[in-house]
Amino acid sequence: MLSYRHAFHAGNHADVLKHFVELHLLQYLNQKDKPYWMIDTHAGAGLYALDQGYAVKNAEYMSGIARLMQRDDLPAALAEYVALVRGLNPDGELKIYPGSPWVAMQVLRQQDQLRLFELHPTDSKVLHENFASAGRRVRIEATDGFAGLKALLPPAPRRALVLIDPPYEEKQDYQRVPATLKDALKRFETGTYAVWYPLLQRHESQHFAESLKRLPAKSWLNVSLTVNTPSADGFGMHGSGMFVLNPPWTLMSTLKTVMPYLTKVLGQDTGAAYILEAHEG
Ligand code: SAM
């Protein structure tokens, strides 16, 4: 079943960066047989229709995933993510875009588990329907993902990727994320935590990555993609970032190849740029 509610933004440049990084992090975890959990605190609906309703009105995917679909010069790591989206759209026309739980489901193995939180009743219902045949490997709760994460840590297999992708419509999200991570690191210090965040001209957004750098994690990596010059009126999202605590060593070298390409292909004006920085404690 497809969601129309959050299809406003589905497949935009922010989803491209987020889901590409998510895929890389999961593929890294797959390198060892030992099971792991993927915990998605703000899961959304799982699959989005691009050819109807809100998505058509905004068509944000046209300046995101649509720019990559026909390219034949994709860096190898990015090609795997694009292949996953192409797999959902076998006749070549871009009609469906996958959300983070669906991306995860393509990569998880029999021994792994997907733990999803989605607070909105409409989206959690669609999410349930999308994963109805997935069996016990997928558990969905229509509750607050910040509190839900706390209750799950440390995860039974002692290996996990946690994706934190709140809407940031309420400015409390900018405080809830570092507070949740501070607690999570105490419960499970070796987990990999990936936080998506928007680049906006508001104060909370501009200081957000700095607040995550102060967390007591052993290492972190911050990547952001600016697609256009911030607007003169101060409104709108000009890019987004992924902040990863305890990143795998492979992420930096992969992003060094992929980010110049994404900046060139998804950039909309001369303000297009990326930041890639990391710290090893
Ligand atoms: N992670 C999804 C993906 O990449 O496909 C997109 C998630 S969307 C940006 C944010 C979602 O969080 C929305 O579906 C919203 O209903 C949900 N949400 C908002 N507050 C929440 C909370 N406190 N706990 C769980 N879900 C929440």
Boltz pocket constraint, residues with backbone or C-beta under 6 A from the ligand:
constraints:
  - pocket:
      binder: B
      contacts: [[A, 6], [A, 18], [A, 40], [A, 41], [A, 42], [A, 43], [A, 44], [A, 45], [A, 46], [A, 98], [A, 99], [A, 100], [A, 101], [A, 117], [A, 118], [A, 119], [A, 120], [A, 123], [A, 143], [A, 144], [A, 145], [A, 146], [A, 165], [A, 166], [A, 167]]
      max_distance: 6.0
